[in-house]
Amino acid sequence: MNRKDERPSKISYERYLNELGIPEDQKKSNGGHIPDYVKYGTWLRVNSAEKFEKDYQEWKAKIRAEQNL
């Protein structure tokens, strides 16, 4: 892991979401609205920018709080 991945940046948050994958209840094959084949973080950033930004700010605050312990 490089230093950029350790900082709470938008790209590191997007990569984090991509690694987590799509929540099962949101997959199209399970009745959700997100195609099963997409990278979740990238899809969320492009298709739901407001939610991505809101969740990113919460995640960033959490990461920074953990780093200050």
Secondary structure, 3 states (H helix, E strand, C coil): CCHHHHCCCHHHHHHHHHHHCCCHHHEHHHCCCECCCCCHHHHHHHHCHHHHHHHHHHHHHHHHHHHCC
